[in-house]
Amino acid sequence: MSTEQNPYEAPKTVDADGEPTEEANPYWGRTSILDWYSCLGVRGKLRWIGGIFLAVNAISYLFGFLLPKLLIAGIAAILARLALPGFIDD
């Protein structure tokens, strides 16, 4: 398989002369979930992680058990997010 047909390799966007090529694909310019997560800031990450911990506990509660350490960590993350000032994300 040549490099032109490899879907896991970014296409060459410039040729040897520095001119854009025909293969410049906008797919490689799209943002990913990792880009979105890295732009959340401290308060957003605390809310996201705390929400995941609380959701895992809610699902485990449906099956008849609780994870107390995870519940405490989720509540602590949500409360820490509320306690932090808004300018910390700037």
Sequence and secondary structure as in RCSB ss.txt:
>XXXX:A:sequence
MSTEQNPYEAPKTVDADGEPTEEANPYWGRTSILDWYSCLGVRGKLRWIGGIFLAVNAISYLFGFLLPKLLIAGI
AAILARLALPGFIDD
>XXXX:A:secstr
  TTT TTS    B TTS B TT  GGGGS  HHHHHHTSHHHHHHHHHHHHHHHHHHHHHHTT   HHHHHHHH
HHHHHHHHS GGGG 
